[in-house]
Structure formats: structure tokens, C-alpha cells
């Protein structure tokens, strides 16, 4: 199945097997609408097993990655909803994060500019974050009277930067500049403005050339083992690793080493 979204851009490079999603409302700093949330959620669900896709890059058009929910198209409309309708919306936003985390393909965020609100949580849900120097980030929810614990932020963020720093970011809603975000481990890399997409794509190409099954189980283990004791994690990893040893990629890596060549993974 080939994705054909209406609310953002999608491109698949058949030579590298890297799919690129570009949020495409630059005049609104790529603010999210109900349609964007829904299509993104469905896209990541589809890309989990999309033929020919081995890694995913998500970025934004213009000078922002994503400024969060659109004030006019979402926030204003929410005042017209009853309690059931509000929960329906918040569950949809959480479904998007679940889809990103459950997707077995590596997801690299190319943070080309401002990252705010729900956009910050989307970036947090990605496996790798490569940011431009202008890509300041804020979890703005408490600034508008909402819980800072939104869309899984209070579960993911402490695991990335620690409880103390996560508490500060989620309670204040303040912006953090890119270099500080890198220093505390929220961003993996910071590059000059205009180079985030190129750097993220280069990284995604590297992952796409890797052993896809091994990367998928690594991502799954990072997610699953958060709920395990050490003994449970060791048993799970022993089982998974034994399975990987029966995968053709393991033999290919060995044969490539013996033959002094680069491995070609499936």
C-alpha cells in the first residue's frame, strides 16, 4: 500500500528505503488539526509493515517543526465538545504516540525549527532527534491550563532526561534552546540551521541499511523492558537474542567479516 495523505507530505526513496513525512502547514508553523492527527496516526500504523520502508524521517516545512495543536482549528473547537467528545480527542492524540512507538521502523525526527506542545511530544516519541540550532522546545501544556502529562510525555520524558529535568520542563512549560536540550540528552545532535533534514536523512539511511529485524526487536525491548525486573529483562533478551542468531542477517554479518566486505542486510 502506498500512502497518499492529504494533510502532510509523504515521500519514499526507493534507493535508500527511507520514508519522509513533512508536516506542511508552514504558514501556521505546522500546527496540528484533527485531520493531521488522524492521518499521522494511520500513517505510522501503516508504515509499521509497509513494503520497501526501512526507516522514517519526520520533519516540518518552513521555520518550525510543529507548534502543537492549532488554536483556531482544534483548541477553539474543543470548547464545543462534551466530556465524551473531549476524551475521544485526547485518546486520538495518544493513539498517534502509541503508533510511533509501536512502529518497528526506526523513526528519526528532523527538528528544523520551533518544537512546541504536541509537536514536542511527537518529537519525544521518535527514536532519534536531530535538531537545528533554532529548534527550541517547550511542553506548553501548563501554560494554557492543561496537564503537562499529555500524550505520554510524563512517561517518555523522564526516561530520556531524568525525573528532575522532566519535572521542570513539564511543570513550567518553558522553552529550552537546542544546545541545552542537547546537553541534557533530549536532542541527540544539533546542527546548523538548514541542515537538520539532511543530517536526519543521512542517519536514517544508515539505519535503513542495517539489519531491520534486529533494529525492530531492539526498539521493542527498549519499550517493553521499562516494565520488567532485571531478571525478567535478562530472560527476555536471552530469548530474543537466540532468535536473532537464527536470522539470515547474523550469518551475513559473519560471512561479510570473513570475506572482508560490508554486510548486505535484509
N, C-alpha and C positions, 0 to 999 in steps of 0.2 A: 504494500500500500504506500502511495506517495502522499505526503501531507500537502494540503492546499489551504492553509489558513487564510482568513480574511482580515484578521486584526493585527497580524505581525508578519514579518518576512521570514521565509524559510528557504534554505539552500543546502544542497548536499553535494559535496565534491566527490565524485566517483573515484578519483585518483587517490585520495587520502582517506576516504570513508569518514570524513568529519562533516557533521551536520551543523549548520549555523542558524540560530534563531536570533532575529533582530527585532527588538521592540521598536515600533515605528510610528510613534506619535511625538516627533521632536518638538513640535510647537507647544505641546503640553508636558514637556520633559518626560515623555513616555509614561505618563500617568496611566494607571490601570483602570479598565472599565469592566463591567460584568462579563462582556464578551471576551475580553483579553484573558481574564482569569479562567473562564471556561475552556477556551481554546488552548491555552497553555497547559492546563491540567490534562486535557485529552491528548495533546501532542506528546507530553512526556510519557504518558501511558503507552502510546503507540510506539514511541522510539525505544522502548524497553526491548522490543524484539524486531524492530524494523530492519529488513534485509539491507545490507550494504552500509549500515551505520555502526561505527565502532567507537565514536567519541562525539561529544556535543559541546558546542560553544554557545553561550547566550550573552548578548550584548545589547546596547541601545543605540539608536540613531541620534545624531546631534550632540548636544553638550551634557546630556545626562544619561545614566544607565536607566534609572527608574525612580520617579519621585513619590511612588506609593499610589494609593487609591485616588482617583480623580475627584476633586472636591465637588464639581458640578454633577458628573455622571454617576458617581457612587454615593458619596457622603450625603449630599442633599437628598438623594432618593431613599436612603435608609430611614429617614425620618417618617416616611410614608408606610413603612412596614410594621407589622405587628411582631410579637415576640417570636412566633414560629418562623416568620419570614426573615428575621434577623439571624436566627440560628441557621437557617438554610444557607444564608450568605456566608457566615463565618465558617461553616463546615466546608463550603466550596473552596474558600481560601486555604483552609488547612489541607484539603484534598490535593491542591497544587503542590504544596510542600511534600506531602506524602508521595506524590508521583515522582518528584525529583529525586527524593531519597531512595525510592524503590527501583528506579530506573537502573538497570545493570550496566549501562554505558557510563563511562566517566563524564562528568559534567563540569566544564571549565567556564567560569564567569569572567568575561572581559569587561571590567568596570571602567567605562570610557569617561565617566563624569559622575555627577552627584548621585548618591545612593541613599534613598530615604524611605522610611516607613516600610510598607510591604515590600518595596524594592530591596531594602536592606535584608529582610528575612529571606527573600528569594536568593540573594547573593550568598547568604549564610548557609542555605540548603545545598548549594553547589559544592562539589568536591574540592575544587581549587579556585582561588580568587586572585586574578591578576589585574592590578588597578593602575590607572593613570594617576599622575600626581595631583590632579584636580578632583579625584574621586573621594571627596569627603563622605562620611557615612553617619547616619543617625537613625535610631529606632524611635521614631517621633511620637509613639502612641500616647504616652502620658501627657504630652504637650496639648493633646486635644481631648483629654479627659478619659482616655481608654487605658486598659491594662497594657503594661509593657510586655506582658506574657502573651504575645499574639502569634498565631501561625507557627507555634512550636519554638519561638525564639528563646524562651526560658529553658528549654530542653537542650537546644543545639549550642547556644552561645557559651554557656559555662564550660562545655566540653572542649570548646576551641580556645577560649582565652582565660578560663578560670572563673570561679564564682564571684570573687570580689569585683573584678573588672566588669563582668557581665551585669552584676547588680547595678553598678554605676551607670552603665550605658542604657540599661532598660528603665531605670528609675528616673534619670534626668531627661532622657530623650535628646541630649546634646549631640551636636556634630563632633566627630573625630576626624582629623585630617588624615590623608593617606599614609604619611610617614609614621604617624603614631599608630594607626591601625596595623601597619606592618610590624612595628616594634612589639606590639602586644600579641602578635600572631593571628590577627583577624584576616589580614591580607597575606597571601603567600609571597607576592612580589609587587613592587611598584616600579613603573616605567614612565618615561616622559610622556606628556600629553600627545595624543595622536598615535601612540604605539601599543595601546592595550590590546586591541583586537589582533594585531599581528603577533604579538607575544603570546597571547592566549591560544591562537590558532596553531602556532608552532608547537606549543606544549601539547595541545590536543592531538596533533599529527603524531607526535612521539608516542602518546598513549594508544592511539589507534593502531599503531604498528606493533604494539605489544600483544601478549597472549590474552585474548579477550575473556576467556573463561576464568583465568587466574585473576584478572582485574575485577571481574564481576564478583567472585567469591570473596575477594579482599574487601570490596565495598560492603558486601553483605555482612561480613564478620565485624567490621568497624561499627556497623549499626546494631547488630544482634548482641554482641558481647557486652554492650553497655549494661545489660540487664543480668549478666551472669556473674557467678563467683569465679575466682581464678581456676579452681578445679574444673568447673563446667566449661570455661573457655578453653582450657588445655585439651580437654576431651573433644570438644567441637573442632578445634584446629587440627588435632591428630587425624580425625576422620576426614576432614576436608582435604588436608594435605595428601593423605593417602590416595584420595580420589584424583587429585591433580596429577599425581605421579603416573596414573594410567592414561592421562590425556596426551594426545599426539604432540602437543606443544613441548612437553617435558623431554620427550625423545628428540624432537627437533633442536632444542637448545643444546642437548648433549652432542648430537651429531655435528651441529654447527661449530661447537667448541673444538671437537676433534679435527674437523676439516678446516679450521681457522678461517671461518667466514661468518657473516652476520646471519642470525637466525631469521627465518621467514615464518612468522606465527600465523595461525589460523584464528 
